[in-house]
Amino acid sequence: MRTEAQDLVLAGGGLANGMIAWRLRQLRPELRVTLLEAGPTLGGNHTWCFHDSDLDAAQRAWVAPLVAHRWAQHVVLFDERTRTVAGGYNAVTSERFHEVLSRELGAVVRRSTPLLEVRPRQALAADGQVFDAQAVIDGRGFAPSPQLDLRYQKFLGLELQLERPHGLAGPILMDARVPQLDGYRFVYTLPLAADRLLVEDTYYADTPALSPAALRTRALDYAASQGWPVARVLREEQGVLPIAIDGDIDAFWRGRQGQPVSGLRAGLFHPTTGYSLPQAVRLADLIARQRDLSAPALAAVIERHARAVWRSQFFFRALNRMLFLAGPAEGRHRVLAHFYRLPDGLVGRFYGERLTVADKLRIVTGKPPVPFFSALKVLLPPRRMESPA
Ligand SMILES: Cc1cc2nc3c(=O)[nH]c(=O)nc-3n(C[C@H](O)[C@H](O)[C@H](O)COP(=O)(O)OP(=O)(O)OC[C@H]3O[C@@H](n4cnc5c(N)ncnc54)[C@H](O)[C@@H]3O)c2cc1C
């Protein structure tokens, strides 16, 4: 069955396409847009966090209704140092994302609509419906690509109802004072209410394999070790996020074959954290500015943007190589502890991908936490794929 042709069809109702749909509704309400999601709700089951400094003031303003929790500071804990980092830290929950977008977008959203095939101007649903548009943006999440050399940030998080208040003033972004297993391990804790926490057992690992039962036990053991008695586990989420160490960006984009793409499918994520909310916001702003929404024009604009982002991320991939390739896996936590000696402003610019030349010099100077010659080998442009920006 054919539906009425649209200006834009967004395939996948996750973070990136949800942001695009919402920004278009705000700035271009005259456009005919359809957002197609396989699941029963938009945004899946995530807690997406970002720092204030990841976005500019205008972006923070339009994203604000999605923010379910906000804190003024956070801490990081290593054996070597305890550090409080000033600056707003925000959490967008899937629940809030679904609630706000469903309300604001109304009939634009079509849930429980799994797609079998996505083409530049057409999407085919499993129930036989055919969606035509000037352009279809494929935002169906991460698609494994042999052109990207990846490592992983993987985690399992439990939302815990406690028997009594935890007393935390803000998030613990990294507590690395835990046994170091499977690479760099830390626990990430968000205080969602006075007696409710999200506790995530997290790894910077070489492989994507994740053992939910083991991580569940470790998250609960961690809560017990902190003196947080658990009344109930309310929810669970898990993730395996891409950490880029290298890549052949030309081959990656040849593989898209003129299909407009968004989010992780467009390679738009922070190379060192795998987080993608700030990139999703920037892409939504970019798309909302386009007058020509034909598939070839959109594919070209998105590719140009994503290639520029990739080039600007060269330094981050070099740091990732230092983290993953220069020393033994069990020593990785020292690289992070060393990084957190740096000032708050620089830490913010690191997460916001806004490092200056002076910042970069500052990051790589000082007594290196990995053997000097190994670090030098992996910091330099690598074997095959890329060259410096
Ligand atoms: C648990 C978790 C927590 C994360 N936390 C953060 C964080 O704190 N901050 C941050 O910036 N990043 C975070 N990330 C990383 C990254 O931002 C997310 O993975 C983000 O959701 C990726 O956005 P996306 O739009 O590319 O894909 P997704 O948000 O995964 O969206 C893809 C959507 O497409 C739908 N879909 C897939 N196949 C089909 C189909 N055939 N037909 C129709 N629909 C389909 C999916 O159901 C999904 O809703 C997290 C990831 C995970 C997994």
Boltz pocket constraint, residues with backbone or C-beta under 6 A from the ligand:
constraints:
  - pocket:
      binder: B
      contacts: [[A, 11], [A, 12], [A, 13], [A, 14], [A, 15], [A, 16], [A, 17], [A, 36], [A, 37], [A, 38], [A, 39], [A, 41], [A, 42], [A, 43], [A, 44], [A, 45], [A, 46], [A, 47], [A, 48], [A, 49], [A, 50], [A, 113], [A, 114], [A, 115], [A, 116], [A, 139], [A, 140], [A, 141], [A, 142], [A, 237], [A, 238], [A, 239], [A, 240], [A, 241], [A, 262], [A, 263], [A, 264], [A, 265], [A, 274], [A, 275], [A, 276], [A, 277], [A, 278]]
      max_distance: 6.0
